[in-house]
């Protein structure tokens, strides 16, 4: 079956103002489903990247660097939490806990690479 109009139709701002809410909702839902179900990842130009990791870095070196960065993040969160109290302290120390957990997984991955 050939459709006469595209699905979702492309609207200009003036056209969208005159459309009913049901067709706008359908178009929004279709765009959302396309985004999540088609594993859409928008292109990010290298000029926008804050850090560029060279493609020559091997997995072991990348995991070792990630482990060091997580160690520093955990130490920073722990220090920041020491000066706080109440809910703010709980939130910062929970971040430190999550960082430590992530570091443990990275270190476990490094141990697995070292065995091979």
Kinemage of the C-alpha trace (Angstrom):
@kinemage 1
@onewidth
@group {chain A} dominant
@subgroup {mainchain}
@vectorlist {calphas} color= white
{ca unk a 1} P 0.000 0.000 0.000
{ca unk a 2} L 1.413 3.362 -0.965
{ca unk a 3} L 0.780 6.309 1.327
{ca unk a 4} L -0.004 9.676 -0.140
{ca unk a 5} L 1.247 11.597 2.899
{ca unk a 6} L 4.376 10.853 4.928
{ca unk a 7} L 4.033 9.333 8.383
{ca unk a 8} L 4.662 11.353 10.514
{ca unk a 9} L 3.850 14.352 8.376
{ca unk a 10} L 6.331 17.178 8.469
{ca unk a 11} L 4.690 20.325 9.785
{ca unk a 12} L 5.666 23.928 9.723
{ca unk a 13} L 4.840 25.944 12.818
{ca unk a 14} L 1.795 27.464 11.088
{ca unk a 15} L 0.524 24.035 9.976
{ca unk a 16} L 1.067 22.574 13.435
{ca unk a 17} L -0.974 25.351 15.036
{ca unk a 18} L -3.943 24.408 12.846
{ca unk a 19} L -3.711 20.602 13.397
{ca unk a 20} L -5.724 18.680 15.901
{ca unk a 21} L -4.019 17.396 19.031
{ca unk a 22} L -4.506 13.721 18.103
{ca unk a 23} L -2.398 13.944 14.937
{ca unk a 24} L 0.286 15.901 16.794
{ca unk a 25} L 0.329 13.297 19.581
{ca unk a 26} L 0.675 10.484 17.035
{ca unk a 27} L 3.527 12.250 15.284
{ca unk a 28} L 5.308 12.806 18.612
{ca unk a 29} L 4.781 9.182 19.650
{ca unk a 30} L 6.117 7.919 16.308
{ca unk a 31} L 9.225 10.083 16.600
{ca unk a 32} L 9.825 8.867 20.160
{ca unk a 33} L 9.433 5.220 19.176
{ca unk a 34} L 11.753 5.689 16.197
{ca unk a 35} L 14.329 7.290 18.471
{ca unk a 36} L 14.319 4.526 21.094
{ca unk a 37} L 13.649 1.453 18.970
{ca unk a 38} L 16.123 2.215 16.181
{ca unk a 39} L 19.060 2.747 18.555
{ca unk a 40} L 19.404 6.311 17.361
{ca unk a 41} L 22.602 7.951 18.458
{ca unk a 42} L 23.006 11.506 17.225
{ca unk a 43} L 26.306 12.291 15.591
{ca unk a 44} L 28.604 14.239 17.854
{ca unk a 45} L 31.212 16.265 16.013
{ca unk a 46} L 34.730 15.956 17.372
{ca unk a 47} L 34.916 19.729 17.847
{ca unk a 48} L 32.141 19.404 20.463
{ca unk a 49} L 33.833 16.586 22.386
{ca unk a 50} L 35.435 17.660 25.626
{ca unk a 51} L 37.969 14.828 25.521
{ca unk a 52} L 39.089 12.692 22.609
{ca unk a 53} L 40.327 9.172 23.307
{ca unk a 54} L 42.656 7.938 20.569
{ca unk a 55} L 41.525 4.785 18.800
{ca unk a 56} L 44.954 3.259 19.431
{ca unk a 57} L 44.229 2.871 23.182
{ca unk a 58} L 43.763 -0.803 24.037
{ca unk a 59} L 41.106 -2.137 26.431
{ca unk a 60} L 43.502 -2.761 29.302
{ca unk a 61} L 44.901 0.776 29.214
{ca unk a 62} L 41.402 2.252 28.949
{ca unk a 63} L 40.160 0.230 31.925
{ca unk a 64} L 43.234 1.173 33.972
{ca unk a 65} L 42.635 4.849 33.223
{ca unk a 66} L 38.930 4.485 34.088
{ca unk a 67} L 39.882 2.839 37.394
{ca unk a 68} L 42.172 5.751 38.271
{ca unk a 69} L 39.504 8.297 37.335
{ca unk a 70} L 36.910 6.483 39.443
{ca unk a 71} L 39.339 6.385 42.383
{ca unk a 72} L 39.767 10.161 42.134
{ca unk a 73} L 36.012 10.724 41.815
{ca unk a 74} L 35.378 8.563 44.894
{ca unk a 75} L 37.963 10.432 46.925
{ca unk a 76} L 36.490 13.782 45.843
{ca unk a 77} L 32.957 12.713 46.747
{ca unk a 78} L 34.084 11.402 50.138
{ca unk a 79} L 35.877 14.646 50.952
{ca unk a 80} L 32.920 16.739 49.808
{ca unk a 81} L 30.575 14.656 51.949
{ca unk a 82} L 32.629 15.230 55.092
{ca unk a 83} L 31.722 18.923 55.178
{ca unk a 84} L 27.985 18.353 54.760
{ca unk a 85} L 25.170 17.091 56.944
{ca unk a 86} L 21.729 15.629 56.508
{ca unk a 87} L 20.316 14.763 53.117
{ca unk a 88} L 23.092 16.537 51.207
{ca unk a 89} L 25.705 14.397 52.953
{ca unk a 90} L 23.730 11.244 52.228
{ca unk a 91} L 23.490 12.121 48.533
{ca unk a 92} L 27.192 12.901 48.142
{ca unk a 93} L 28.244 9.775 50.025
{ca unk a 94} L 25.855 7.666 47.925
{ca unk a 95} L 27.654 9.009 44.851
{ca unk a 96} L 30.941 7.959 46.458
{ca unk a 97} L 29.473 4.495 47.046
{ca unk a 98} L 28.316 4.191 43.423
{ca unk a 99} L 31.739 5.287 42.199
{ca unk a 100} L 33.407 2.659 44.388
{ca unk a 101} L 31.053 0.019 43.018
{ca unk a 102} L 31.831 1.038 39.426
{ca unk a 103} L 35.551 0.979 40.243
{ca unk a 104} L 35.202 -2.558 41.623
{ca unk a 105} L 33.614 -3.693 38.338
{ca unk a 106} L 36.352 -2.015 36.298
{ca unk a 107} L 39.039 -3.593 38.491
{ca unk a 108} L 37.358 -6.993 38.109
{ca unk a 109} L 37.446 -6.519 34.330
{ca unk a 110} L 41.136 -5.649 34.543
{ca unk a 111} L 41.790 -8.827 36.537
{ca unk a 112} L 40.073 -10.844 33.807
{ca unk a 113} L 42.199 -9.205 31.106
{ca unk a 114} L 45.407 -9.835 33.046
{ca unk a 115} L 44.664 -13.571 33.180
{ca unk a 116} L 44.481 -13.896 29.389
